[in-house]
Amino acid sequence: MKNLKTLLLIAVFTLGIGGVANAQKMGHIDFEKLVAEMPQTKALKLSIEKLGKTYQDEIEGMGKKLDAKMKKYTAEQNTQTKDTNEKRALEVQQDRAKYEQARQVAYQEMQKKQSDDLGPIIEKAQIAIEGVAASKGILYVLDASVGKGLLVKKGEDLFNDVKAKLGF
């Protein structure tokens, strides 16, 4: 019976030490902030802004042409035949549909570019985090940016180490 109590005490003590050791192998990083500060993300943002400006100029040009056509047709409607006015109304309707379609396509292409180009950036950040965690013997890395819900940050903050590994 005495030996059983001693073994039980040793087992509890060993498990307690193991739990403390595992607790020390945690880290955290603000993943959103890391990705936002990466040079590739900043370059992507500039690229998307440039693409957006190009699309905006094209779409605004289409809009100005449509407005000019509508003003012209409105001013001339009393001097035109009913058949001509109907054709013009259909033409304006088709031009308006092309204008709306161009806006949607531009938005979708910008979203696709951002999604496609952001994937490799995120992957690079994850690989760097895994490398830093492995070099420091950290088993768990929590994302401190998820809803800013990390209330206690007793693990190691890996942000600066990962930035250094990524070279910025």
Disulfide bonds with the S-S distance in Angstrom:
none
